[in-house]
Amino acid sequence: MAESDLRLRLATLDDAAMLHAWRNDRHTREASRTTDPIPFEQHRAWLEACLADPNRTLWIAESTSGPVGTVRFDQGDQAELSWTVAPTARGQGWGTRMVALALNEVSGTVRAVARGNNVGSCKIAMANGFQVIDDDGEWVTFERIVGEEKTP
Ligand SMILES: CC(C)(COP(=O)(O)OP(=O)(O)OC[C@H]1O[C@@H](n2cnc3c(N)ncnc32)[C@H](O)[C@@H]1OP(=O)(O)O)[C@@H](O)C(=O)NCCC(=O)NCCS
């Protein structure tokens, strides 16, 4: 499917149940810093705070057949991009493509962090021009400079 058949839209509170299901998926939890399942109310409060945070952007990636994943961008001293592909949409190239779309929306020095054994995410980062800047044996930190760096 062409990249134009995939788009990013901003997440809303209506996405709470879907994002909660993706977040509590076993593989998502294994890839996360916090591996315990999260109760729905806690997740909803997190999403509400996310949507109100001016330094955070949360997108839903949608193909013509529906939502396939989510990408989060955190601005600040250390900008970071993170992502999850819907459990039923994995292994079809969506992760690589939705991260490419998100990179079109951001600029500056952006990091991404993945467990070293998360081959899919490490490949997504490398395919999108990130370089490894640290590997502590458990977590790999990637960095990419996107677009024009603002000069002081
Ligand atoms: C990891 C994850 C993001 C991959 O998304 P995806 O859409 O399946 O990835 P893609 O289809 O774009 O695949 C990218 C590459 O990784 C490879 N890959 C994907 N999943 C893989 C897996 N589980 N094991 C080994 N390789 C994998 C693909 O074969 C592809 O390789 P290629 O470029 O050499 O062809 C997705 O499985 C996921 O959301 N997992 C749970 C949550 C998670 O890990 N979040 C990221 C935290 S950093």
The ligand as an SDF file (V2000), in Angstrom:
LIG
                    3D

 48 50  0  0  0  0  0  0  0  0999 V2000
    7.8410   -3.4150   17.1760 C   0  0  0  0  0  0  0  0  0  0  0  0
    6.7170   -2.8730   16.3100 C   0  0  0  0  0  0  0  0  0  0  0  0
    6.6150   -1.3620   16.5140 C   0  0  0  0  0  0  0  0  0  0  0  0
    7.0070   -3.2060   14.8560 C   0  0  0  0  0  0  0  0  0  0  0  0
    5.9940   -2.6460   14.0540 O   0  0  0  0  0  0  0  0  0  0  0  0
    5.6610   -3.2860   12.6150 P   0  0  0  0  0  0  0  0  0  0  0  0
    4.6670   -2.4430   11.9300 O   0  0  0  0  0  0  0  0  0  0  0  0
    5.3390   -4.7150   12.8130 O   0  0  0  0  0  0  0  0  0  0  0  0
    7.0920   -3.1360   11.8970 O   0  0  0  0  0  0  0  0  0  0  0  0
    7.3570   -3.1670   10.3300 P   0  0  0  0  0  0  0  0  0  0  0  0
    6.3640   -4.0910    9.6940 O   0  0  0  0  0  0  0  0  0  0  0  0
    7.4250   -1.7640    9.8290 O   0  0  0  0  0  0  0  0  0  0  0  0
    8.7750   -3.8850   10.2670 O   0  0  0  0  0  0  0  0  0  0  0  0
    9.9970   -3.1880   10.3110 C   0  0  0  0  0  0  0  0  0  0  0  0
   11.1050   -4.2180   10.2140 C   0  0  0  0  0  0  0  0  0  0  0  0
   11.1820   -4.9160   11.4500 O   0  0  0  0  0  0  0  0  0  0  0  0
   11.0030   -6.3230   11.2340 C   0  0  0  0  0  0  0  0  0  0  0  0
   10.2090   -6.8020   12.3450 N   0  0  0  0  0  0  0  0  0  0  0  0
    9.0050   -6.3500   12.7590 C   0  0  0  0  0  0  0  0  0  0  0  0
    8.6060   -7.0330   13.8570 N   0  0  0  0  0  0  0  0  0  0  0  0
    9.5900   -7.9310   14.1140 C   0  0  0  0  0  0  0  0  0  0  0  0
    9.7670   -8.9400   15.1130 C   0  0  0  0  0  0  0  0  0  0  0  0
    8.8620   -9.1430   16.0830 N   0  0  0  0  0  0  0  0  0  0  0  0
   10.8980   -9.6680   15.0830 N   0  0  0  0  0  0  0  0  0  0  0  0
   11.8360   -9.4620   14.1370 C   0  0  0  0  0  0  0  0  0  0  0  0
   11.7290   -8.5250   13.1550 N   0  0  0  0  0  0  0  0  0  0  0  0
   10.6140   -7.7810   13.1580 C   0  0  0  0  0  0  0  0  0  0  0  0
   10.2570   -6.4050    9.9180 C   0  0  0  0  0  0  0  0  0  0  0  0
   10.4770   -7.6500    9.2880 O   0  0  0  0  0  0  0  0  0  0  0  0
   10.8910   -5.2700    9.1340 C   0  0  0  0  0  0  0  0  0  0  0  0
   12.1640   -5.6710    8.7120 O   0  0  0  0  0  0  0  0  0  0  0  0
   12.7300   -5.2660    7.2570 P   0  0  0  0  0  0  0  0  0  0  0  0
   12.7290   -3.7440    7.2240 O   0  0  0  0  0  0  0  0  0  0  0  0
   14.0960   -5.8690    7.2360 O   0  0  0  0  0  0  0  0  0  0  0  0
   11.7560   -5.8330    6.2760 O   0  0  0  0  0  0  0  0  0  0  0  0
    5.3600   -3.5500   16.6870 C   0  0  0  0  0  0  0  0  0  0  0  0
    5.5150   -4.9420   16.6150 O   0  0  0  0  0  0  0  0  0  0  0  0
    4.8950   -3.1780   18.0670 C   0  0  0  0  0  0  0  0  0  0  0  0
    4.1990   -2.1800   18.2220 O   0  0  0  0  0  0  0  0  0  0  0  0
    5.2620   -3.9930   19.0740 N   0  0  0  0  0  0  0  0  0  0  0  0
    4.8460   -3.8030   20.4490 C   0  0  0  0  0  0  0  0  0  0  0  0
    5.1470   -2.4540   21.0180 C   0  0  0  0  0  0  0  0  0  0  0  0
    6.5270   -1.9350   20.7160 C   0  0  0  0  0  0  0  0  0  0  0  0
    7.4730   -2.6660   20.5920 O   0  0  0  0  0  0  0  0  0  0  0  0
    6.6110   -0.6120   20.6640 N   0  0  0  0  0  0  0  0  0  0  0  0
    7.8400    0.0620   20.4040 C   0  0  0  0  0  0  0  0  0  0  0  0
    8.5710    0.3820   21.6660 C   0  0  0  0  0  0  0  0  0  0  0  0
   10.1220    1.1280   21.2710 S   0  0  0  0  0  0  0  0  0  0  0  0
  1  2  1  0
  2  3  1  0
  2  4  1  0
  2 36  1  0
  4  5  1  0
  5  6  1  0
  6  7  2  0
  6  8  1  0
  6  9  1  0
  9 10  1  0
 10 11  2  0
 10 12  1  0
 10 13  1  0
 13 14  1  0
 14 15  1  0
 15 16  1  0
 15 30  1  0
 16 17  1  0
 17 18  1  0
 17 28  1  0
 18 19  1  0
 18 27  1  0
 19 20  2  0
 20 21  1  0
 21 22  1  0
 21 27  2  0
 22 23  1  0
 22 24  2  0
 24 25  1  0
 25 26  2  0
 26 27  1  0
 28 29  1  0
 28 30  1  0
 30 31  1  0
 31 32  1  0
 32 33  2  0
 32 34  1  0
 32 35  1  0
 36 37  1  0
 36 38  1  0
 38 39  2  0
 38 40  1  0
 40 41  1  0
 41 42  1  0
 42 43  1  0
 43 44  2  0
 43 45  1  0
 45 46  1  0
 46 47  1  0
 47 48  1  0
M  END
$$$$
